[in-house]
């Protein structure tokens, strides 16, 4: 109760009203009893009126005070709101009926959160998880290039797979690629390596293998020419470099194990036809694209048995332990045709007859695309496609 309310309650209290009423009555009695020389009846009338007014005010004030008292008593009995800040609580109401989302179409559709990445079917759960970093310093999770070497247009991209980037701890990108050229730009040189997931330092092994491959191929072209390329010598020297890297780290060669595929493309002839030399060890692969046929066709690499109930990812040949298992052959590219070197993160999806991934990439890469678009395609989202993926594509721009 405030100080003003207390003062008003004191003036209108019963004791003060009684004292005031008695004082007025005594004053009026004295006034009426005293003889007035002039205006006696008029003074008496005013005195009596004053007594009546004061009495009525006292009665009304008493009733008003009683009413206020009853109101205060009623408010005092009601619960008062707490002066402390209330704790926010979430109360769930009845759920409103939600429309059922349509089932995804089996053909290509884009990710709703990233329209640049093609998505197939339901995609992979891991694709939507946050990207995490490995505990040690490693190469970038994404790498990309575009270049022109003579008549060839080249696009390259490598993206860490969803299964490697979302674990705890996350793994490094174990794929690696290098692109290069001869001094006179008559030959384009490409190497794509895929470190084995079972090897602790496979990313280092893959990087060493791809880098050394381009360097050594350039040397062979200058010394023995395109027709004298030697797969045994090439892969043997690459194996020595990878093994030396393992020794420098103080680890066994099995800890830097990697597979490798390489290619050298010679400038087109007078008819626009280009010849390419392809060598490989392991399950990375080479694919050919005819501009008139919307399908990538397997050309080289260690093909997997897809008739088996479970497709095995075990590879027989690897670096640096088995360079003698490397193989090679020559292929030709018609004008407008393309040659792609890919790791199994892409090759497995292209080889799957149940999906439409191959058909999509055949149409999307029928001709060169910007490096940004190419990289987004390499980062595609598809069920069970969790491995790192790397692709280097060379389009023959020779005369049609």
C-alpha positions as CSV (number, residue, x, y, z in Angstrom):
1,X,0.0,0.0,0.0
2,X,1.4,3.5,-1.0
3,X,1.9,6.4,1.4
4,X,-1.0,8.4,-0.2
5,X,-3.4,5.4,0.3
6,X,-2.4,5.2,4.0
7,X,-3.0,8.9,4.5
8,X,-6.5,8.7,2.9
9,X,-7.4,5.7,4.9
10,X,-6.3,7.5,8.1
11,X,-8.5,10.6,7.4
12,X,-11.5,8.4,6.5
13,X,-11.0,6.0,9.5
14,X,-13.9,5.5,11.9
15,X,-12.2,7.2,14.9
16,X,-11.4,10.4,13.0
17,X,-14.9,10.6,11.5
18,X,-16.4,10.3,15.0
19,X,-14.2,13.1,16.4
20,X,-15.0,15.4,13.4
21,X,-18.8,14.7,13.8
22,X,-18.7,15.5,17.6
23,X,-16.8,18.7,17.0
24,X,-19.2,19.9,14.4
25,X,-22.2,19.1,16.6
26,X,-20.7,21.0,19.5
27,X,-19.9,23.9,17.3
28,X,-23.4,24.0,15.9
29,X,-25.0,23.7,19.4
30,X,-22.9,26.7,20.6
31,X,-23.8,28.6,17.5
32,X,-27.5,28.0,17.9
33,X,-27.5,28.6,21.7
34,X,-25.7,31.9,21.4
35,X,-27.9,34.9,20.9
36,X,-27.3,36.9,17.7
37,X,-28.3,40.4,17.4
38,X,-29.0,40.4,13.7
39,X,-29.8,37.6,11.3
40,X,-30.3,35.1,14.1
41,X,-32.6,32.7,12.3
42,X,-30.4,32.8,9.1
43,X,-27.3,31.8,11.1
44,X,-29.1,29.0,12.8
45,X,-30.3,27.6,9.5
46,X,-26.8,27.6,8.0
47,X,-25.4,25.9,11.1
48,X,-27.9,23.2,11.0
49,X,-27.2,22.7,7.3
50,X,-23.5,22.4,7.9
51,X,-24.2,19.7,10.6
52,X,-26.3,17.8,8.0
53,X,-23.7,18.0,5.3
54,X,-20.9,16.9,7.6
55,X,-23.0,14.0,8.9
56,X,-23.8,12.8,5.4
57,X,-20.2,13.0,4.3
58,X,-19.2,11.0,7.3
59,X,-21.7,8.3,6.5
60,X,-20.8,8.2,2.8
61,X,-17.1,8.2,3.6
62,X,-17.6,5.3,5.9
63,X,-19.4,3.3,3.2
64,X,-16.7,4.2,0.6
65,X,-13.9,3.2,3.0
66,X,-15.7,-0.1,3.7
67,X,-16.0,-0.8,0.0
68,X,-12.3,-0.1,-0.6
69,X,-11.4,-2.3,2.4
70,X,-13.5,-5.1,1.0
71,X,-11.8,-4.7,-2.5
72,X,-8.4,-4.8,-0.8
73,X,-9.3,-7.9,1.1
74,X,-10.5,-9.6,-2.1
75,X,-7.3,-8.7,-4.0
76,X,-5.2,-9.9,-1.1
77,X,-6.9,-13.3,-1.2
78,X,-6.2,-13.6,-5.0
79,X,-2.8,-15.1,-6.1
80,X,-0.4,-12.5,-7.2
81,X,1.8,-13.1,-10.3
82,X,5.4,-14.0,-9.6
83,X,7.9,-11.2,-9.9
84,X,10.6,-13.6,-11.1
85,X,11.1,-14.1,-14.9
86,X,9.2,-17.2,-16.0
87,X,11.0,-20.1,-17.5
88,X,10.1,-20.5,-21.2
89,X,8.6,-23.9,-21.9
90,X,7.6,-25.4,-25.2
91,X,4.2,-26.9,-25.1
92,X,3.2,-29.0,-28.1
93,X,-0.3,-28.6,-29.4
94,X,-2.2,-31.0,-31.6
95,X,-0.2,-31.7,-34.7
96,X,-1.8,-30.3,-37.9
97,X,-2.1,-32.8,-40.6
98,X,0.8,-32.5,-43.1
99,X,0.6,-33.3,-46.7
100,X,2.6,-36.4,-47.6
101,X,5.6,-35.6,-49.7
102,X,5.7,-37.3,-53.1
103,X,8.2,-40.1,-53.5
104,X,11.3,-39.1,-55.4
105,X,11.5,-39.9,-59.0
106,X,14.0,-42.6,-60.0
107,X,15.6,-40.3,-62.6
108,X,17.9,-37.3,-61.9
109,X,16.7,-34.6,-59.6
110,X,18.6,-31.7,-58.0
111,X,19.4,-31.4,-54.3
112,X,17.0,-28.9,-52.8
113,X,19.8,-27.4,-50.6
114,X,22.4,-27.3,-53.3
115,X,21.1,-27.0,-56.8
116,X,24.5,-27.3,-58.4
117,X,25.0,-30.9,-57.3
118,X,23.1,-33.6,-59.3
119,X,21.2,-36.1,-57.2
120,X,20.1,-39.6,-58.2
121,X,17.2,-41.4,-56.6
122,X,17.2,-40.9,-52.8
123,X,20.8,-39.9,-52.7
124,X,23.1,-40.8,-49.8
125,X,22.5,-39.8,-46.2
126,X,26.1,-38.9,-45.7
127,X,25.9,-36.3,-48.5
128,X,23.9,-34.0,-46.2
129,X,26.2,-34.3,-43.2
130,X,28.6,-31.5,-42.3
131,X,32.1,-31.6,-43.7
132,X,34.7,-32.3,-41.0
133,X,38.4,-31.9,-41.0
134,X,41.0,-34.7,-40.5
135,X,43.3,-34.5,-37.4
136,X,46.4,-33.9,-39.5
137,X,47.2,-31.4,-42.2
138,X,46.2,-32.9,-45.6
139,X,45.5,-31.8,-49.1
140,X,42.4,-29.8,-49.9
141,X,39.0,-31.6,-50.0
142,X,38.3,-30.2,-53.5
143,X,40.7,-29.7,-56.4
144,X,39.9,-28.6,-59.9
145,X,41.5,-27.4,-63.2
146,X,40.7,-26.6,-66.7
147,X,43.2,-26.3,-69.6
148,X,43.8,-26.5,-73.3
149,X,46.7,-28.4,-74.7
150,X,46.9,-28.2,-78.5
151,X,43.7,-29.6,-79.9
152,X,42.6,-31.0,-76.5
153,X,40.3,-29.4,-74.0
154,X,40.8,-30.7,-70.4
155,X,38.6,-30.6,-67.3
156,X,39.7,-32.1,-64.0
157,X,38.2,-32.3,-60.6
158,X,38.6,-34.3,-57.4
159,X,36.1,-34.2,-54.5
160,X,36.4,-36.0,-51.2
161,X,33.7,-38.6,-50.8
162,X,30.7,-38.2,-48.4
163,X,31.9,-41.3,-46.5
164,X,35.3,-39.8,-45.8
165,X,34.4,-36.3,-44.8
166,X,31.7,-36.8,-42.3
167,X,33.2,-39.5,-40.0
168,X,34.9,-38.9,-36.6
169,X,37.7,-38.5,-37.2
170,X,37.4,-37.4,-40.8
171,X,39.7,-38.9,-43.4
172,X,41.7,-37.0,-46.0
173,X,40.9,-37.0,-49.7
174,X,42.8,-40.1,-50.9
175,X,42.5,-39.4,-54.6
176,X,45.0,-37.3,-56.5
177,X,45.5,-36.2,-60.1
178,X,48.0,-34.3,-62.2
179,X,47.8,-32.8,-65.7
180,X,50.7,-31.7,-67.8
181,X,52.0,-31.3,-71.4
182,X,55.1,-31.8,-73.4
183,X,57.4,-28.8,-74.0
184,X,55.9,-28.3,-77.5
185,X,52.3,-28.9,-76.4
186,X,51.9,-31.7,-78.9
187,X,51.1,-34.2,-76.1
188,X,48.8,-33.9,-73.2
189,X,49.7,-35.9,-70.1
190,X,47.4,-37.1,-67.4
191,X,47.7,-39.2,-64.2
192,X,45.0,-40.2,-61.7
193,X,45.8,-42.0,-58.5
194,X,43.5,-43.5,-55.8
195,X,45.0,-44.3,-52.4
196,X,43.8,-47.4,-50.7
197,X,41.4,-46.8,-47.8
198,X,43.3,-49.4,-45.7
199,X,46.5,-47.5,-45.9
200,X,47.1,-44.8,-43.2
201,X,49.1,-42.5,-45.5
202,X,47.5,-43.4,-48.9
203,X,46.8,-39.8,-49.7
204,X,50.6,-39.2,-49.6
205,X,51.2,-42.2,-51.7
206,X,48.6,-41.1,-54.3
207,X,50.0,-37.6,-54.5
208,X,53.5,-38.9,-55.0
209,X,52.4,-41.4,-57.7
210,X,50.4,-38.9,-59.8
211,X,53.1,-36.2,-59.6
212,X,55.9,-38.5,-60.5
213,X,53.9,-40.1,-63.3
214,X,53.5,-36.8,-65.2
215,X,57.2,-35.9,-64.6
216,X,58.5,-39.2,-65.8
217,X,56.1,-39.4,-68.8
218,X,57.4,-36.0,-70.0
219,X,60.9,-37.4,-69.8
220,X,60.0,-40.5,-71.8
221,X,58.4,-38.5,-74.5
222,X,61.5,-36.3,-74.9
223,X,63.9,-39.3,-74.9
224,X,62.1,-42.2,-76.7
225,X,59.0,-40.5,-78.2
226,X,55.3,-41.3,-78.1
227,X,55.8,-44.7,-79.7
228,X,58.5,-45.8,-77.2
229,X,56.5,-45.3,-74.0
230,X,57.4,-48.1,-71.6
231,X,54.9,-49.1,-68.9
232,X,57.2,-51.3,-67.0
233,X,59.9,-48.7,-66.7
234,X,57.4,-46.0,-65.9
235,X,55.6,-47.8,-63.1
236,X,58.8,-49.3,-61.7
237,X,60.3,-45.8,-61.2
238,X,57.0,-44.5,-59.8
239,X,57.1,-47.4,-57.3
240,X,60.6,-46.4,-56.3
241,X,59.5,-42.8,-55.6
242,X,56.4,-44.0,-53.5
243,X,58.6,-46.4,-51.5
244,X,61.2,-43.7,-50.8
245,X,58.4,-41.5,-49.6
246,X,57.3,-44.2,-47.2
247,X,60.8,-44.6,-45.9
248,X,61.1,-40.9,-45.3
249,X,58.0,-41.1,-43.1
250,X,59.3,-44.1,-41.4
251,X,56.4,-46.3,-42.3
252,X,55.9,-49.6,-44.3
253,X,55.2,-49.4,-48.0
254,X,51.7,-50.8,-47.3
255,X,50.9,-47.6,-45.5
256,X,51.2,-45.5,-48.7
257,X,49.5,-48.0,-51.1
258,X,47.8,-46.6,-54.1
259,X,46.5,-47.5,-57.6
260,X,47.3,-45.4,-60.7
261,X,46.1,-44.8,-64.3
262,X,48.0,-42.6,-66.8
263,X,47.5,-41.4,-70.3
264,X,49.3,-39.5,-73.0
265,X,47.3,-38.0,-75.9
266,X,49.1,-37.2,-79.2
267,X,48.0,-34.3,-81.4
268,X,45.3,-35.3,-84.0
269,X,46.3,-36.3,-87.5
270,X,45.2,-34.7,-90.7
271,X,41.7,-36.3,-90.3
272,X,41.3,-35.0,-86.8
273,X,41.8,-38.5,-85.2
274,X,44.0,-38.6,-82.1
275,X,45.8,-41.5,-80.6
276,X,46.2,-42.0,-76.9
277,X,48.4,-44.3,-74.8
278,X,46.8,-45.6,-71.6
279,X,48.5,-47.5,-68.7
280,X,47.0,-48.6,-65.4
281,X,47.6,-50.6,-62.3
282,X,44.5,-51.2,-60.1
283,X,40.8,-50.4,-60.4
284,X,40.9,-46.8,-61.6
285,X,39.6,-46.8,-65.2
286,X,39.5,-45.1,-68.6
287,X,36.3,-44.5,-70.5
288,X,35.5,-43.4,-74.0
289,X,32.6,-41.2,-75.1
290,X,31.4,-41.1,-78.7
291,X,29.6,-37.7,-79.3
292,X,26.9,-39.6,-81.2
293,X,26.3,-42.2,-78.5
294,X,25.0,-40.9,-75.1
295,X,27.0,-43.5,-73.0
296,X,30.4,-43.7,-71.5
297,X,32.1,-47.0,-72.6
298,X,34.7,-48.8,-70.5
299,X,38.1,-48.8,-72.2
300,X,40.8,-49.7,-69.7
301,X,41.4,-50.6,-66.1
302,X,40.8,-53.5,-63.8
303,X,37.1,-54.3,-64.3
304,X,35.2,-55.6,-61.3
305,X,32.9,-58.6,-61.3
306,X,29.5,-57.1,-61.2
307,X,27.7,-60.4,-61.6
308,X,28.7,-61.3,-58.0
309,X,26.3,-60.9,-55.1
310,X,28.8,-58.5,-53.5
311,X,31.1,-56.4,-55.6
312,X,34.6,-56.5,-54.1
313,X,36.8,-53.5,-53.9
314,X,39.9,-55.6,-53.4
315,X,42.6,-54.8,-56.0
316,X,45.4,-57.2,-57.1
317,X,47.9,-54.6,-58.3
318,X,49.0,-51.6,-56.3
319,X,52.0,-49.3,-55.9
320,X,54.7,-49.5,-54.7
321,X,54.6,-53.3,-54.1
322,X,53.5,-54.7,-57.5
323,X,54.5,-52.3,-60.4
324,X,55.2,-55.3,-62.6
325,X,51.4,-55.9,-62.9
326,X,50.9,-52.6,-64.8
327,X,49.4,-52.9,-68.2
328,X,49.0,-50.5,-71.2
329,X,47.4,-50.2,-74.7
330,X,46.6,-47.6,-77.3
331,X,43.2,-46.2,-78.2
332,X,42.0,-43.7,-80.8
333,X,39.7,-40.7,-80.4
334,X,37.6,-39.5,-83.3
335,X,37.0,-35.7,-83.7
336,X,34.6,-34.6,-80.9
337,X,35.2,-37.8,-78.8
338,X,36.4,-37.7,-75.2
339,X,38.6,-39.8,-73.0
340,X,38.0,-39.9,-69.2
341,X,40.3,-41.2,-66.5
342,X,38.3,-41.8,-63.3
343,X,38.7,-43.4,-59.9
344,X,36.3,-46.1,-58.8
345,X,34.2,-43.4,-56.9
346,X,32.9,-42.5,-60.4
347,X,33.8,-45.6,-62.4
348,X,31.6,-47.9,-60.1
349,X,28.6,-45.6,-60.7
350,X,29.1,-45.5,-64.4
351,X,29.4,-49.3,-64.6
352,X,26.2,-49.9,-62.6
353,X,23.6,-50.9,-65.2
354,X,20.8,-50.4,-62.7
355,X,21.3,-46.6,-62.4
356,X,21.2,-43.8,-64.9
357,X,24.4,-42.0,-63.7
358,X,26.4,-43.0,-66.8
359,X,23.6,-41.6,-69.1
360,X,23.5,-38.3,-67.2
361,X,27.3,-37.8,-67.4
362,X,27.3,-38.8,-71.1
363,X,24.8,-36.0,-71.8
364,X,26.3,-33.5,-69.4
365,X,29.9,-34.0,-70.6
366,X,29.1,-34.4,-74.3
367,X,31.2,-31.3,-74.8
368,X,33.4,-29.3,-72.5
369,X,31.7,-27.5,-69.6
370,X,33.0,-24.8,-67.2
371,X,35.3,-26.1,-64.5
372,X,32.8,-25.0,-61.8
373,X,30.0,-27.1,-63.4
374,X,32.4,-30.0,-63.9
375,X,33.4,-30.0,-60.3
376,X,29.7,-29.9,-59.2
377,X,29.0,-32.9,-61.3
378,X,31.9,-34.8,-59.8
379,X,30.3,-34.1,-56.4
380,X,27.1,-35.9,-57.4
381,X,24.8,-37.4,-54.8
382,X,23.8,-41.1,-55.3
383,X,22.9,-44.0,-53.1
384,X,25.9,-46.0,-51.8
385,X,28.4,-43.7,-53.6
386,X,30.5,-42.6,-50.6
387,X,34.0,-42.9,-51.9
388,X,36.3,-40.1,-53.1
389,X,35.6,-39.3,-56.8
390,X,38.1,-37.9,-59.4
391,X,37.7,-37.4,-63.1
392,X,39.9,-35.9,-65.8
393,X,38.3,-35.6,-69.2
394,X,40.0,-34.8,-72.5
395,X,37.9,-33.8,-75.5
396,X,39.5,-34.1,-78.9
397,X,38.8,-30.9,-80.7
398,X,40.3,-32.1,-84.0
399,X,38.6,-31.3,-87.3
400,X,35.3,-33.0,-87.7
